[in-house]
Amino acid sequence: MMKIARLLFTCLLLLIASEKSFAVYNETIFTSKTIPLKGTSAVVTFQKNNGTSKPQKTSNNSIRLYGKGTLIITPNDDFELTKIDYYYKINKSNGSSPVPTLTSTDGSFQSTSFGGSWTGSTTQPIILLSDGTKGNIEFSRVIITFDYRNGKQDTYTSFVTKEFTLRIGRDNYATFNGQKAKTAPDGLPLIYSSDNESVAMVDTMTGAVRLKNNLGTATIKSSFAGNDSLNPSSDSYKIIVNPYHEGTAESPYSVAEIYALRDAKRYIQEGDSIYVSGFITKIKSFAGGMITYYISDDISAQQQLLVYDNCNFNKTKFKSKNDLAVGWFVTIKGRNRVIDSTPQIRGGYVTKISKDAVNSPIISGCTAFLDSSLVTLSADEAKAKIYYTTDGSEPTELSAEYAAPFSLGASATVKAVSYFNGEKSIVVSQEFKKVGKSELVTVADALKAADGARVYVRGTVARTEKYSGESSLNYYINDTEDVSNGIKVDNGKYLQNTDIVSAFQIVRGDEVCVAAKVGDSDGVKVLKAPQLMSIATCKDQAQVSTAGWATFVSRRPVDFSYTPAISAYIVNYSADDNNVTLSPVTAIPGNIAVVVKAEAGTYTLQYGNENTTVGGNDLAFSDTSKNVDKAFNIYVLAKQNNGCGFYPVKANTTIAPFKGYLAIGHSSKYRAKPYYAIDTTTTSIANPVYKPKKMEDARYNLSGQRVNTNYRGLVIVNGRKAISK
């Protein structure tokens, strides 16, 4: 493989004459390595071609081109070659030497005192051949004189500083206003732009930068568009915005800064050791000498950081859960971790504890609301007095004393301070916003919003994830009750930011308004730190066709005793006798499928006891579309020629979400039935529980119809064919 020539470029721009033939753009290429030398105007390539020896680098950084080798100079796009000066010497071998020969048809070649020179005007490659078999031609450099094909002058746009690193709240951040680009020729009209306006906005004409108090990176670009006589040009510089603190022992991060780093996608690499400070808001667990707990900046408990498997000072184990307490201010060292886009601190240990300071009060309430928000103030010290304001002014002992939760009906800034034993806490503040109806957006609009954007979304709950007993619930909302699309509400709470205590507080069909930040989870948009502003609960309704039977999936617990016109049944499949049995029920829990019987119509059902349970129900459903792979494996309720019953679904069929079905895995003992009857007629049912008293009496003709013992012909008894005489 040919050793490659290193290229050092020196471009000298001289005055441009009006005539194209007088172009004086020059570029010098020094041959220090044997590669195709990529210049601004052209690419210079040394090749063996049909010779016997490859081009070689010399000790003085020249390139030797042996017999039959070629030197090719290929113009780059938009460039025209007008002159090429070759600096070389010819080395003889056994009295013979190669002769440099121009193979290109354009221009002319002549020997000079320094080597050779080509003169012409071309956009095609110039090829010089080392003609001969002995010796070599040793090239030291090539000078290319060129012009632009379009006849335009080149321009340059440049920034002096290519990167700025700033910290929010520091002096350099407060005073930063960007920089102007320099141009050649002077005074070119530039247009400035920013690729991340959530971090930095720029005046398009002046280049003045306005920072937005968000973490992240923004690239500021200056561009000259070009004109009839000048080529375009551009340059850029980068602005990196970091938190005020550095995450070190001397400058630990706050919890708010951790979340800001998460939002800026800067808190994604697990394993970095960092320091974080905050007030302990909740002790979660103690196990194996380690404590898992939450910390917050104590502005509100909404933004908390989970610290799990944390040790005591010097990596020693805690003796009990009481070694830490709510309200203590701690600094911890641990490794960053992200679970479902939620930042955490993994492992590590406590480095500092402050117990003596008066803890600031905690301001709780829905910070975004439609009508009103109930605000609660609390202090860790039982006898502490809390004073507050709602007009943004600093609270003192002369301000209103907190006695009970109060309601806000308009946007306000609540500030609060605690006094205990003559000591005063740090003043805390919380913004509360009343959201106007015109500010509510659709789910479709929320999906188009940029990451980090604050949105107020109106939608319908399409489905919920299984409630795990924690204080929050993940659910999905859409502009319609469509489970195929929508946006996830991540760790949603109930009204007024109260904990979720039941799986049925929020269910599909509920209409909700949610305030949240748009975030990213594995490339999918989600609503982060959501606040439920309103909820209109959906009534359970069962729809029954003229068949008189239907399947129904409950949203919340239902008590059918309040609606005597409709009856409900759980469904059981017995593998022992290959039969389906319906059993009547008067109440069911939420999120369960049953069979209902009634006259045709829509029935609004009453809410039941959340503690209701049923057993032995084999009727299933899916909260998303279910694909059926195999025939006679999935049965759905239908009315066909043989009456109402569970009929098999064909393979490659899709069952709609929230539609009841039976999944039957047949053993070798029985063959799949053409249907499972629940009604021996097409209009009514005498007995909702259908099960033959004796297996030998259960007879079916080849059409799947149940027949009695008087039937004559081929029948199926217990899954086997027989002749009834």
DOVEXMI-917520 format. One line per field, with one value per residue (C-alpha): residue in one letter; x negated, y negated, z. Coordinates in steps of 0.02 Angstrom, whole numbers, plus 32768, in hexadecimal, padded with zeros to 4 digits. Layout:
res <- [a_...]
u <- [X_...]
v <- [Y_...]
w <- [Z_...]
This chain:
res <- [m_m_k_i_a_r_l_l_f_t_c_l_l_l_l_i_a_s_e_k_s_f_a_v_y_n_e_t_i_f_t_s_k_t_i_p_l_k_g_t_s_a_v_v_t_f_q_k_n_n_g_t_s_k_p_q_k_t_s_n_n_s_i_r_l_y_g_k_g_t_l_i_i_t_p_n_d_d_f_e_l_t_k_i_d_y_y_y_k_i_n_k_s_n_g_s_s_p_v_p_t_l_t_s_t_d_g_s_f_q_s_t_s_f_g_g_s_w_t_g_s_t_t_q_p_i_i_l_l_s_d_g_t_k_g_n_i_e_f_s_r_v_i_i_t_f_d_y_r_n_g_k_q_d_t_y_t_s_f_v_t_k_e_f_t_l_r_i_g_r_d_n_y_a_t_f_n_g_q_k_a_k_t_a_p_d_g_l_p_l_i_y_s_s_d_n_e_s_v_a_m_v_d_t_m_t_g_a_v_r_l_k_n_n_l_g_t_a_t_i_k_s_s_f_a_g_n_d_s_l_n_p_s_s_d_s_y_k_i_i_v_n_p_y_h_e_g_t_a_e_s_p_y_s_v_a_e_i_y_a_l_r_d_a_k_r_y_i_q_e_g_d_s_i_y_v_s_g_f_i_t_k_i_k_s_f_a_g_g_m_i_t_y_y_i_s_d_d_i_s_a_q_q_q_l_l_v_y_d_n_c_n_f_n_k_t_k_f_k_s_k_n_d_l_a_v_g_w_f_v_t_i_k_g_r_n_r_v_i_d_s_t_p_q_i_r_g_g_y_v_t_k_i_s_k_d_a_v_n_s_p_i_i_s_g_c_t_a_f_l_d_s_s_l_v_t_l_s_a_d_e_a_k_a_k_i_y_y_t_t_d_g_s_e_p_t_e_l_s_a_e_y_a_a_p_f_s_l_g_a_s_a_t_v_k_a_v_s_y_f_n_g_e_k_s_i_v_v_s_q_e_f_k_k_v_g_k_s_e_l_v_t_v_a_d_a_l_k_a_a_d_g_a_r_v_y_v_r_g_t_v_a_r_t_e_k_y_s_g_e_s_s_l_n_y_y_i_n_d_t_e_d_v_s_n_g_i_k_v_d_n_g_k_y_l_q_n_t_d_i_v_s_a_f_q_i_v_r_g_d_e_v_c_v_a_a_k_v_g_d_s_d_g_v_k_v_l_k_a_p_q_l_m_s_i_a_t_c_k_d_q_a_q_v_s_t_a_g_w_a_t_f_v_s_r_r_p_v_d_f_s_y_t_p_a_i_s_a_y_i_v_n_y_s_a_d_d_n_n_v_t_l_s_p_v_t_a_i_p_g_n_i_a_v_v_v_k_a_e_a_g_t_y_t_l_q_y_g_n_e_n_t_t_v_g_g_n_d_l_a_f_s_d_t_s_k_n_v_d_k_a_f_n_i_y_v_l_a_k_q_n_n_g_c_g_f_y_p_v_k_a_n_t_t_i_a_p_f_k_g_y_l_a_i_g_h_s_s_k_y_r_a_k_p_y_y_a_i_d_t_t_t_t_s_i_a_n_p_v_y_k_p_k_k_m_e_d_a_r_y_n_l_s_g_q_r_v_n_t_n_y_r_g_l_v_i_v_n_g_r_k_a_i_s_k]
u <- [8000_7FC1_7F7E_7FDA_7F97_7FBE_8007_7FE5_8052_8028_80A6_8075_8100_80C5_8121_819B_818E_8227_81F0_8204_815C_8105_8143_80BE_8105_8072_8064_7FC2_7FBF_7F29_7F10_7EE9_7F54_7F94_804F_80BF_809B_8141_812F_81AF_81A8_8170_813E_808A_806E_7FCC_7FE8_7F7D_7FE7_7F90_7EE6_7E87_7E6F_7EE9_7ECF_7E5C_7E43_7D90_7D33_7D4B_7E0A_7E0D_7E68_7E0B_7E70_7E22_7E2D_7EDC_7F22_7F9D_7FC2_807A_80C0_817F_81DD_8260_8311_8325_826B_820B_814F_80EA_8035_7FD4_7F1E_7EC7_7E2F_7DC9_7D1E_7CF4_7C8B_7C2B_7C0D_7B85_7B76_7C2F_7CBA_7D76_7DC0_7E55_7EDB_7F84_800E_809D_80DB_80FF_8076_7FBB_7F27_7E75_7DDA_7DA2_7D13_7D76_7DC4_7E56_7EEC_7F96_7FFD_80B0_8164_81C1_823C_81F9_816E_80B9_804E_7F8F_7F3A_7E8B_7E5B_7DCD_7D94_7CF9_7CE5_7D70_7DB9_7DB3_7E41_7E33_7ECC_7F51_7F94_8042_8086_8143_81E1_8296_8301_838A_8310_833F_82CE_82BF_82F3_82CC_8336_82E7_8300_826A_82A5_82EA_8334_8376_839D_8412_8464_8512_8509_844F_840B_83D7_8488_84DD_846E_8460_84AA_8450_83D4_83D6_8385_82F7_8300_828F_82B1_82E5_8399_83F0_84AA_84BD_8554_8544_85A4_85AE_85CF_8615_867C_86AE_85F8_85C7_8621_85C1_85EB_85E9_859C_8523_84F0_851C_8546_85CC_85BC_865C_8625_862C_85A1_8564_84FF_8524_84C3_84C4_84A8_8480_84A1_8481_84F6_8486_84B2_8489_83D0_83AF_83BB_841A_83C2_83ED_83A5_83E7_83BD_8404_8452_8455_84C2_84A2_84F5_84B7_846D_83EC_8421_8382_8368_834C_83DB_8461_84F5_85A3_8636_867A_85D4_85DA_8684_8646_85B4_8632_869C_8601_85D3_8534_8561_8563_84BD_84CC_8434_83EF_83CB_841F_844D_8500_854D_8600_867D_86B8_8773_8797_8741_8776_871C_868D_8636_8588_8544_857A_8609_8671_86BF_86F4_86A6_86E9_86B6_8748_879B_8824_8823_8853_87A1_874F_86B4_86B0_8610_860A_8596_853A_84B7_8484_83E6_8346_83AD_83DD_8486_8519_8551_860A_8688_8682_85CF_861C_86B5_872D_86F9_863D_85D4_8557_84CD_84B2_843A_847A_8487_8508_858D_8625_86BE_874B_86FD_8705_865E_8623_8587_8549_84E3_8464_845F_8486_83FC_8454_84EC_8538_85BB_85BB_85FD_86B6_86FF_875D_8816_8854_88D1_894A_89D5_89FA_898A_89F2_8AAF_8B4D_8BC0_8B65_8AD6_8AD2_8A2B_89E4_894D_88F4_885A_87F7_87F0_8899_889A_884F_88B4_88C7_88E4_890E_8939_8992_895C_88A5_8866_87ED_8849_8820_886D_88E2_8927_89BF_89A6_89D2_8A5E_8AB7_8AAF_8AE8_8B2A_8AE2_8B58_8AD9_8A21_89B1_8904_890C_8877_8866_87ED_87E3_87B8_8783_872F_8706_86B1_86EA_86E5_86BB_874D_8796_87FE_8877_88CD_8985_89D5_8A8B_8A99_8B13_8B82_8B2B_8A83_8ABF_8A79_8AA4_8A3D_8A0C_89C5_8968_8916_88D1_888B_87D0_8780_8786_881C_88A4_894E_8A00_8A55_8B0C_8B2B_8B85_8B36_8B19_8AD0_8A77_89E5_89FD_8A05_8973_89AA_8931_8967_8972_89BA_897F_8A0A_8A20_8A8D_8AC6_8B3B_8BB5_8BC4_8B4A_8AC8_8A62_8A13_8A03_8985_8951_896F_88D8_88F3_8996_89E2_8A98_8AE7_8A85_89ED_8A32_89F9_8A4E_8A9A_8B09_8AFB_8BA2_8B83_8B51_8B94_8BAB_8C31_8C13_8BFB_8B66_8B02_8A49_89BD_8911_8869_884E_87C0_8770_876E_870D_8738_87F2_8841_888C_88D7_885E_8884_893F_89C4_8A79_8ADC_8B89_8BDE_8C8C_8CA9_8CF2_8D8F_8D88_8E02_8E2F_8E6F_8EDD_8F14_8FB3_8F5A_8F80_8ECE_8E2A_8D81_8D59_8CB4_8CC6_8C63_8C8B_8CE1_8D97_8E32_8EB5_8F39_8F5E_8F88_8FFD_901F_8F72_8F22_8E6A_8E0D_8D5B_8D1F_8CC4_8C78_8C63_8BDA_8C1C_8CBB_8C94_8D28_8D4A_8DB0_8E00_8E17_8E7F_8E2F_8E7C_8DDA_8D2F_8C8A_8C41_8BDF_8C34_8C93_8D3E_8DD2_8E71_8F25_8FAC_9022_8FCC_8F91_8F0C_8F08_8EB1_8E6E_8E56_8DB1_8D92_8D26_8C6A_8C51_8CBF_8C6A_8C9E_8C49_8C4A_8C5F_8C0A_8C4C_8BB5_8B96_8B03_8AEB_8A9B_8AC8_8AAD_8A72_8AB3_8A30_8A8C_8B3F_8BAA_8B3D_8B9B_8C5A_8CC5_8D7C_8DEA_8E97_8E95_8F07_8EF2_8F23_8EBC_8E19_8D5E_8D23_8C6E_8C0F_8BB4_8AF8_8AA9_8B3D_8B2D_8B9A_8BC1_8B84_8BF8_8C5C_8C75_8C37_8C12_8B66_8B7B_8AE7_8B31_8AE2_8AD2_8B69_8BE5_8BF4_8C18_8CD1_8D1F_8D6D_8D99_8E53_8E96_8F45_8FA3_9012_8FEE_905F_905F_9009_905D_8FC9_8F2F_8EC1_8EB1_8E5F_8EA0_8EC2_8E72_8DE5_8E2F_8ECD_8E6B_8E84_8E62_8E84_8DFA_8E37_8E13_8EC9_8EF7_8F70_8FCD_8FC6_9053_8FE4_8FB1_8F0F_8E58_8E3D_8DAC_8DAD_8D20_8CB8_8CC9_8D33_8DBF_8E59_8EFE_8F7F]
v <- [8000_7F58_7EF2_7E52_7DA1_7D28_7C84_7BDA_7B55_7AA0_7A37_7988_7916_7888_77FD_783C_77F1_77D3_784C_7904_792E_78C4_7928_792E_79A6_7A14_7AB3_7B09_7BC5_7C11_7CCA_7D0F_7DAE_7E14_7E00_7DAF_7CFE_7CA5_7BEC_7B63_7B59_7C07_7CB7_7CED_7DA8_7E09_7EB4_7F49_7F5B_7FD8_7FC7_8044_7FDB_7F81_7EC9_7EB8_7E35_7DF6_7DBD_7D08_7D1F_7D24_7DA6_7E0E_7E3A_7ECC_7EFC_7F0A_7EB9_7E29_7D88_7D59_7CAF_7CB3_7C0E_7C0A_7BD2_7B19_7B03_7AE7_7B06_7A81_7AAB_7B35_7B26_7BCC_7BC5_7C5F_7CA3_7D34_7DC2_7E2C_7EE7_7F3C_7EA0_7E9C_7E31_7E21_7D92_7D35_7D38_7CE0_7D57_7CDB_7C87_7BE2_7B60_7B6F_7BAE_7B71_7B8E_7B05_7AE5_7B2F_7BC1_7BA9_7B3B_7B56_7AC4_7AC8_7ABF_7B5F_7BB3_7C5F_7CC3_7C98_7D36_7D37_7DDB_7E12_7E54_7ED1_7F6C_7F2D_7EAE_7E46_7D98_7D53_7CD8_7C61_7BF4_7BBE_7B0D_7B00_7A5F_7A64_7A02_7A21_7A6A_79EE_795F_792A_78F0_7961_791B_7947_793E_7969_795D_793C_79B2_7A5C_7A93_7A45_7AA6_7A47_7A6C_7A2C_79A6_7985_78DC_7918_7956_78B6_7849_78B9_7872_78D4_789A_7852_78AC_7861_7863_7854_77E5_7777_774B_77DF_77E3_7879_78D9_7928_79C0_7A36_7AF1_7AF8_7A60_7AB0_7A94_79F7_7980_7911_786F_789E_77F8_77CB_7875_783D_78D6_78E4_797A_79D4_7A1C_7ACE_7B4E_7B91_7B67_7AEA_7ACC_7A19_7A0A_7974_7981_7918_794B_7913_78A6_7890_786F_78C1_7977_79A4_79CB_79F5_7A1E_7A50_7A5B_7AC2_7A8A_7B0E_7AE1_7B40_7B34_7AB7_7B44_7BBF_7C61_7C66_7C76_7BBA_7B91_7C19_7C18_7BEA_7C5D_7BDC_7BDD_7C9A_7C8E_7C02_7C70_7CFB_7C87_7C4E_7D05_7CED_7D69_7E08_7E5C_7ED2_7EE6_7E36_7E0B_7D67_7D05_7CCC_7C6C_7C62_7C74_7D23_7D2A_7DE4_7E7E_7F0E_7FA8_7FF0_8093_80DB_8040_7FCE_7F51_7F20_7E73_7DD7_7D2A_7C85_7BCF_7BB1_7B36_7BB7_7C71_7C84_7C92_7D1B_7D83_7E39_7E6A_7F27_7FA1_7F0F_7F26_7EB9_7E53_7EA2_7F2C_7F78_7FCB_7F7A_7FCE_7FA8_7F46_7EBF_7E90_7E17_7DAA_7D46_7C90_7CAC_7C58_7CD4_7CD7_7D81_7DCC_7E50_7E8A_7E40_7EB4_7E9E_7F0E_7EE8_7E3C_7E1A_7DE7_7E43_7E55_7F07_7F45_7ECD_7E83_7DE9_7D66_7CDC_7CCD_7C2C_7C43_7B9A_7B24_7AF9_7B54_7AEF_7B14_7B81_7B33_7BB4_7BA2_7BAE_7B2A_7B28_7B25_7AFB_7AB8_7AB8_7B09_7B37_7B05_7B5D_7B23_7B98_7B94_7C22_7BCD_7BE9_7B40_7ADC_7A47_7A2E_7984_796C_78F2_790A_786B_7899_782F_7872_78BB_7883_7897_7809_786E_78E1_7974_7A1C_7A76_7AE0_7B08_7A76_7A6D_7A0B_79D6_7977_7985_7959_796B_79B8_7998_79E3_79E3_7A45_79FE_7A72_7A48_799C_79DF_79BE_7A36_7A0F_79C4_7A3C_7A0F_7A65_7A25_7A51_7A38_7A31_7A7D_7A2F_7A9A_7A53_7A98_7B4C_7BB0_7C57_7CF4_7CE2_7C36_7C79_7D00_7C77_7C0E_7C04_7C63_7BF9_7B94_7B70_7BA7_7BAC_7C3F_7C71_7D27_7DCA_7E58_7EE4_7F65_7F75_7FDF_8059_7FFE_8039_7FEE_7F5D_7EA7_7E8A_7ED9_7EE0_7EC5_7E94_7E0A_7DE7_7D70_7E02_7EA3_7EF4_7F67_7F72_7EC8_7E3A_7E00_7E4C_7DEE_7E23_7E3E_7DDF_7DA7_7D7C_7CD1_7C54_7CC5_7D41_7DF5_7E7B_7EF4_7F5C_7FAD_7F5E_7EA6_7E8F_7F08_7F0E_7E9B_7E15_7D68_7D10_7C6F_7C86_7C07_7C50_7C41_7C9D_7D19_7DAC_7E62_7ED4_7E68_7E5B_7DB8_7DBE_7D41_7D29_7CE6_7CE3_7C88_7CBB_7C1A_7C66_7D0D_7D38_7DEE_7E61_7EC9_7F82_7FAD_8056_8060_80F4_811A_8170_8215_81F7_8222_81C3_81BF_812D_80F1_8087_7FE8_7FD9_8052_806A_809C_80E7_80EF_8037_8063_80FB_80F2_8138_81D8_8202_82A8_82E0_8365_8406_8482_8533_8597_8632_8639_85B9_854B_8495_8463_83BA_838A_82F2_8265_81C7_8163_8164_810B_8090_80C7_816F_81BC_820C_8243_81DB_8203_8182_813B_80D7_802E_7FCD_7FE1_7F66_7FC8_7F92_7F8A_801C_804B_8046_80DF_814B_81E9_8278_831C_839F_8325_835B_82CF_8267_81C3_815B_809F_80A0_80F9_81B6_821A_82CD_8343_83E9_8418_846E_8423_8381_837A_82DD_82C3_82BC_82E3_8357_83DA_844A_83C0_835B_83A6_839E_83BB_83D4_8345_8366_835F_82B7_825B_81C2_81AF_80FD_80B9_80D3_815E_81FB_82A1_8354_839E_845B_84D0_8579_8617_86B3_86F8_8686_863A_8582_855D_84F9_848D_848B_846B_83F8_83ED_847F_8408_836C_82FC_832F_839B_840E_8431_83BE_8448_84CB_856F_861F_868A_8722_871A_87A9_8741_86B1_86D1_8661_8678_8653_859D_8586_8582_85D9_866B_86E3_87A1_87B2_876A_87E9_87DD_87B0_8751_8716_8753_8724_86E8_878D_87B9_8839_887A_8860_88E5]
w <- [8000_7FD0_805E_8065_805B_80E6_80AF_80F4_80A7_809B_803E_800B_7FCC_7F5B_7F06_7E85_7DD9_7D6E_7CE6_7D0B_7CBB_7D3D_7DD1_7E59_7EDA_7F0D_7F73_7FA1_7FC2_801B_8004_80B1_80A8_8018_801E_7FA2_7FD7_7FEE_7FD2_7FC8_7F0B_7ED9_7F0E_7EE9_7ED2_7EB4_7E64_7E2F_7D92_7D1D_7D6E_7DD8_7E75_7EE6_7F0E_7FA3_802A_8040_80DB_80A8_809A_7FDD_7F72_7EF1_7E58_7DF9_7D43_7CFB_7D98_7D8C_7DE9_7DDB_7E0F_7E13_7E29_7EB1_7E8C_7E65_7E3E_7D9C_7D8C_7D30_7D5C_7DB4_7DEA_7E0E_7E82_7E5E_7E33_7DC0_7E05_7D88_7D92_7D2B_7CC5_7C99_7CDE_7CC6_7C65_7CAA_7C25_7C27_7BF0_7C01_7B64_7BBA_7BCB_7BB3_7C17_7C1E_7C86_7CFD_7D72_7E00_7DA5_7D30_7D12_7CC4_7C83_7C44_7C7C_7CA9_7D1D_7CEA_7D40_7D12_7CFE_7CFE_7CCC_7D04_7C58_7C5E_7CBF_7D19_7DA7_7DF5_7E02_7EB3_7ED9_7F6E_7F54_7ED9_7EC8_7E7E_7E37_7E27_7E0F_7E3A_7DB0_7DD6_7DD4_7E85_7F10_7FA7_8052_8105_81A4_824B_8308_8377_8402_83D0_8478_8519_85B9_862E_86D6_86FE_8784_8771_8739_868D_866E_86A3_8635_859D_84FC_8475_83F3_8343_82B3_824E_8191_80F9_809E_8131_8152_8100_812F_81A5_81E5_8293_82D1_8366_835C_840E_843E_84E4_8519_84B8_8442_83CB_8372_82BA_8285_8312_8359_840B_8476_84FD_8570_85AC_8655_8614_8612_856D_84D4_844B_83AB_836A_82AF_8241_8187_80EE_8061_7FD2_7F3D_7E85_7EA6_7F50_7F88_8027_80CC_8180_822B_82D7_838F_841E_84C4_854F_85E5_8687_8733_87B4_881B_87DC_8830_8899_8954_895D_88E7_88EC_8875_88B2_888A_8810_87B5_87A8_8753_86E3_86AF_868A_861F_85C0_85A2_8606_8690_862C_864A_86DD_874A_8760_8816_8844_88E1_8904_8996_89D1_8A5E_8A89_8A62_8A7A_8AC0_8A51_8A92_8AF8_8AC9_8ADB_8B31_8AA2_8A9A_8A04_8A0E_89AF_89B0_896F_8967_89DD_8969_8955_8963_88AD_886E_88D2_88B6_88E9_8943_8956_89AC_89FD_8A87_8B1A_8B2C_8AE6_8A93_8B3B_8B52_8BA9_8C4A_8C34_8BD0_8C56_8C2C_8BAE_8BC6_8B5B_8B58_8B66_8AE2_8A98_8A17_89C6_894B_88D5_8822_87AE_876B_86FC_8707_868C_8671_872D_877B_8816_8881_8890_8924_8969_8A18_8A81_8A8A_8AEE_8B60_8BA3_8C2D_8C86_8C02_8BFE_8B6C_8AEC_8ADD_8A51_89D8_8991_8913_885B_880E_876E_877E_871F_87A6_884D_88AA_8962_89AD_8A45_8AA9_8B20_8B91_8BDD_8C88_8CD9_8D32_8CA4_8C67_8BAE_8B5E_8AA8_8A1D_8978_891F_8907_8998_8A1B_8AB2_8B64_8C10_8BDD_8B4B_8B51_8BC6_8B7B_8BD7_8B56_8A9B_8A2F_897E_88EC_8861_87FA_87CB_885E_88A9_8957_89C9_8A77_8B09_8BAE_8C5A_8CE7_8D8D_8D4D_8CB1_8BFF_8B6B_8AB8_8A59_89DA_8944_88CD_8831_8818_876D_873F_8692_861A_85AC_8513_8552_854F_84BC_846E_8481_83CA_83F1_848A_841F_83AE_843D_845C_84EB_8588_8550_85D3_8593_85D2_8580_8575_8548_8569_85CA_854B_85C2_8668_869E_872E_87D3_883E_88E3_88D8_88E8_882C_878F_86DB_865D_85A7_8561_84B1_8459_8450_84B3_8439_8483_83E3_83FC_8478_84FA_85A0_8642_86A9_8764_876A_8810_8837_884D_88B7_88A2_891F_891B_88B3_8930_88BD_8813_87E4_8807_8751_86CE_8612_85D3_8656_860D_865B_8651_867B_8692_8670_861A_8577_858C_8534_8567_84F3_845F_848C_84C8_8577_85F1_8682_8731_8707_876D_875B_874E_8732_8715_86D7_8704_8682_86A6_8680_85F4_85AC_84FA_84CC_8419_83DF_8400_84B7_84ED_84F1_8546_85B9_8603_86A0_86BA_8774_87EE_87B8_881D_87A8_8832_880F_875A_875E_86A3_867F_86C2_86CC_86C6_86DD_8664_868E_8615_8657_8605_865C_85F5_856C_859A_85C2_865A_8681_8737_876A_87CE_8817_882C_87DB_87FA_877F_86E6_86CD_863A_864F_85E4_85F5_85C2_85A3_8524_849A_84D9_8538_85F6_866B_86FF_87B3_8810_8885_8918_88F3_8961_88F1_88B1_8840_881C_8795_8704_8662_85F4_85C3_8567_852C_853E_8491_83EF_83FC_8366_8357_8310_8314_82ED_8373_83FA_841B_8429_8429_8452_83B8_8377_82E1_8297_832E_83A8_8422_845B_8455_83A3_836C_831D_827B_8277_824D_8297_8308_83A3_83D5_847D_8513_84BE_8524_84E0_8517_84FE_84F7_84EC_84B9_84FB_8492_84F1_8496_83EC_83D6_83D4_8346_83CF_8488_849B_8520_84D6_848A_8427_83C6_842C_84E0_8561_85D9_8647_8641_8686_85FE_8630_860D_86A6_8654_85D9_8573_8555_8506_844D_83B5_82FC_827F_8275_832C_8362_8403_83E5_8457_845F_83DF_8357_82D2_8272_828D_8332_839D_8452_84C9_8436_83D5_833C_8356_82FA_8353_831C]
